[in-house]
Amino acid sequence: MRGRLLRTAAVVGTAKVTANAIDDRHDAKAAAAAEEAARAAPAAPAAPALAPSDDIVTQLTKLGELKGAGVLSEAEFEAAKAKLLG
């Protein structure tokens, strides 16, 4: 009788340890995925809309500054400039 009790206790204990290990691994994977998502670089912001009250020279200056800062590519700069002048 005592042998059965000890064997049952061992099986239950092993099952509990295994279940805890699986839960811990699942939690670690979820935490790693959340950290990776938080670390992912946000998408590049779209070119900011220019206020309609600005005159063309001011708008072109702002576009040049954005291009110089690397926010706008050459193609984006040319398209925005053509829109302003066109």
Secondary structure as the mmCIF struct_conf table of DSSP 4:
data_model
#
loop_
_struct_conf.conf_type_id
_struct_conf.id
_struct_conf.beg_label_comp_id
_struct_conf.beg_label_asym_id
_struct_conf.beg_label_seq_id
_struct_conf.end_label_comp_id
_struct_conf.end_label_asym_id
_struct_conf.end_label_seq_id
HELX_RH_AL_P HELX_RH_AL_P1 ARG A 2 ARG A 39
BEND BEND1 ALA A 40 ALA A 40
HELX_LH_PP_P HELX_LH_PP_P1 ALA A 41 ALA A 51
TURN_TY1_P TURN_TY1_P1 PRO A 52 SER A 53
BEND BEND2 ASP A 54 ASP A 54
HELX_RH_AL_P HELX_RH_AL_P2 ILE A 56 GLY A 68
TURN_TY1_P TURN_TY1_P2 ALA A 69 GLY A 70
BEND BEND3 VAL A 71 LEU A 72
HELX_RH_AL_P HELX_RH_AL_P3 GLU A 74 LEU A 85
#
